[in-house]
């Protein structure tokens, strides 16, 4: 599959937590949207607020338990295929997908990460930034590949690291930029302006 599609794209969001990036994506790509619409939200956590957020917006929300990675990925792939999903957005999804799954969705799987990649990959990116003493951090939206936060970067947005910042304060400042960067990156991919 190559973008642009010549029709509105069908997006799925996979999330583990609160769903603030999900909310930004639904706002940018609402049901019946011209460019794209979020048609499915999936979480491996039954209690994830992202699922309730999706339901409130009138978007199908599904809990897929993480028994094993293989089983989860097989069910997820089946669901994405059944719903005709074109592009998958990981948004605060705290699991690592297998190289086989990533390969199946090559060029159609995005992630947002709270650092200026390639710096501060993996968990606790804000803590890594503070421990390193950098003067700025930010967020990156990137294609997912077989590594952890190693795929090609599509969009980055920067924020200053301020004196007295703790992880929470820095994370909040970065999150605000994520909500701008993620829809921007999705549009670039859907228009065929960026490829992996």
C-alpha positions as MATLAB code, in Angstrom:
seq = 'XXXXXXXXXXXXXXXXXXXXXXXXXXXXXXXXXXXXXXXXXXXXXXXXXXXXXXXXXXXXXXXXXXXXXXXXXXXXXXXXXXXXXXXXXXXXXXXXXXXXXXXXXXXXXXXXXXXXXXXXXXXXXXXXXXXXXXXXXXXXXXXXXXXXXXXXXXXXXXXXXXXXXXXXXXXXXXXXXXXXXXXXXXXXXXXXXXXX';
ca = [
       0.000    0.000    0.000;
       1.300    3.456   -0.898;
       0.115    6.859    0.285;
      -1.738    8.975   -0.718;
      -4.719    6.649   -1.005;
      -7.110    8.888   -2.924;
      -9.710    8.459   -0.163;
      -9.924    9.178    3.574;
      -7.528    6.911    5.474;
      -8.694    4.632    8.276;
      -6.574    5.046   11.404;
      -6.199    2.817   14.445;
      -4.640    3.975   17.718;
      -3.024    1.499   20.119;
      -2.614    2.933   23.621;
      -1.865    1.762   27.158;
      -2.706    4.842   29.200;
      -4.641    8.082   29.505;
      -5.061    8.668   25.789;
      -4.120   12.346   25.531;
      -2.417   11.761   22.168;
      -5.441    9.708   21.148;
      -7.641   12.729   21.923;
      -5.418   14.927   19.737;
      -5.633   12.402   16.892;
      -9.423   12.088   17.159;
      -9.723   15.896   17.159;
      -7.550   16.092   14.037;
      -9.125   13.089   12.300;
     -12.752   12.832   13.531;
     -15.365   10.351   12.329;
     -16.210   11.227    8.728;
     -13.044   13.341    8.336;
     -11.964   14.358    4.819;
      -8.335   13.282    5.139;
      -8.625   10.451    7.656;
     -10.651    9.197   10.585;
      -9.794    7.249   13.715;
     -11.934    4.126   13.377;
     -10.482    1.880   16.094;
      -8.734    2.168   19.465;
      -7.075   -0.858   21.053;
      -5.483   -1.317   24.471;
      -3.926   -4.289   26.203;
      -5.198   -2.798   29.497;
      -8.921   -3.196   30.151;
      -8.888   -0.176   32.486;
      -6.979    2.170   30.163;
      -8.685    5.608   30.149;
      -7.919    5.726   26.401;
     -10.686    3.170   25.803;
     -13.289    5.300   27.590;
     -12.033    8.399   25.781;
     -12.555    6.608   22.454;
     -16.065    5.454   23.366;
     -17.022    9.004   24.396;
     -15.918   10.169   20.937;
     -17.998    7.479   19.235;
     -14.953    5.420   18.161;
     -14.844    1.630   18.488;
     -12.710    0.702   21.519;
     -11.423   -2.818   22.118;
      -9.448   -4.447   24.914;
      -7.062   -7.144   23.680;
      -5.330   -8.868   26.614;
      -1.551   -9.321   26.449;
      -1.309  -13.044   27.235;
       1.748  -13.494   25.051;
       3.168  -11.116   22.485;
       2.461  -13.629   19.698;
      -1.177  -14.057   20.667;
      -1.728  -10.318   21.115;
      -0.154   -9.496   17.763;
      -2.147  -12.161   15.928;
      -5.422  -10.829   17.354;
      -4.390   -7.230   16.710;
      -3.428   -7.944   13.096;
      -6.762   -9.723   12.544;
      -8.721   -6.824   14.021;
      -6.807   -4.168   12.049;
      -7.316   -6.118    8.829;
     -11.017   -6.720    9.520;
     -11.569   -2.980   10.113;
      -9.683   -2.018    6.943;
      -7.098    0.008    8.855;
      -4.546    1.840    6.703;
      -2.276    3.386    9.349;
      -1.588    2.379   12.968;
      -0.572    5.003   15.544;
       1.054    3.807   18.765;
       0.309    6.387   21.458;
       1.709    5.615   24.873;
       1.729    1.898   24.062;
       4.215    0.496   26.550;
       5.100   -2.758   24.795;
       7.642   -3.726   22.155;
       6.183   -5.308   19.018;
       7.955   -8.182   17.285;
      10.022   -7.677   14.122;
       7.515   -9.925   12.303;
       4.544   -7.696   13.215;
       6.485   -4.522   12.413;
       7.449   -5.979    9.032;
       3.800   -6.808    8.249;
       2.877   -3.150    8.847;
       6.036   -1.630    7.357;
       5.516    2.043    6.534;
       2.073    1.999    8.172;
       3.088    1.941   11.857;
       3.957    5.162   13.720;
       5.001    5.950   17.287;
       5.469    9.091   19.362;
       8.401    9.246   21.784;
       9.138   11.938   24.402;
      12.670   12.823   23.325;
      14.606   14.240   20.418;
      15.591   10.926   18.878;
      18.127    9.409   18.511;
      18.751   10.720   22.053;
      17.085    9.097   25.060;
      15.509    6.016   23.522;
      13.423    3.568   25.525;
      11.864    4.049   28.936;
      12.152    7.131   31.161;
      13.253    9.484   28.393;
      12.574   12.571   30.514;
      14.684   11.160   33.368;
      17.477   10.434   30.888;
      17.319   14.043   29.641;
      17.426   15.489   33.163;
      20.269   13.201   34.248;
      22.278   14.210   31.178;
      21.693   17.889   31.953;
      20.567   18.857   28.435;
      19.136   22.339   27.828;
      16.368   21.131   25.547;
      14.277   18.056   24.959;
      11.099   17.423   22.993;
       9.245   14.742   21.115;
       9.663   12.695   17.969;
       7.073   10.958   15.807;
       8.739    8.151   13.876;
       8.110    5.087   11.774;
       8.341    1.910   13.847;
      11.044   -0.547   12.854;
      12.423   -3.660   14.567;
      14.488   -1.630   17.065;
      13.329    0.374   20.091;
      12.703    3.972   18.980;
      15.115    3.555   16.049;
      12.790    4.119   13.060;
      13.018    7.097   10.708;
      11.892   10.334   12.361;
       9.015   12.170   10.659;
       8.473   15.208   12.912;
      10.255   16.612   15.971;
       9.222   19.455   18.259;
      11.522   21.005   20.855;
      10.958   22.287   24.378;
      13.395   23.928   26.801;
      14.500   22.069   29.908;
      13.984   24.639   32.661;
      15.828   25.026   35.969;
      13.948   23.110   38.643;
      12.263   20.752   36.158;
      11.394   17.297   37.398;
      10.260   14.418   35.188;
       6.585   15.349   35.546;
       7.046   19.020   34.617;
       9.199   18.171   31.608;
       6.813   15.409   30.523;
       3.846   17.809   30.634;
       5.654   20.384   28.480;
       6.654   17.677   25.973;
       3.128   16.205   25.901;
       1.701   19.536   24.724;
       4.040   19.394   21.722;
       3.221   15.728   21.053;
      -0.409   16.722   20.529;
       0.711   19.025   17.688;
       3.436   16.789   16.256;
       1.446   13.553   15.958;
      -1.360   14.845   13.684;
       1.260   16.731   11.640;
       3.283   13.539   11.134;
       0.187   11.528   10.195;
      -0.706   14.122    7.540;
       2.817   14.001    6.062;
       2.640   10.210    5.798;
      -0.890   10.169    4.360;
       0.098   12.735    1.736;
       3.058   10.583    0.714;
       5.527   13.329    1.679;
       7.493   11.061    4.025;
       8.259    7.361    3.639;
      10.302    4.999    5.819;
];
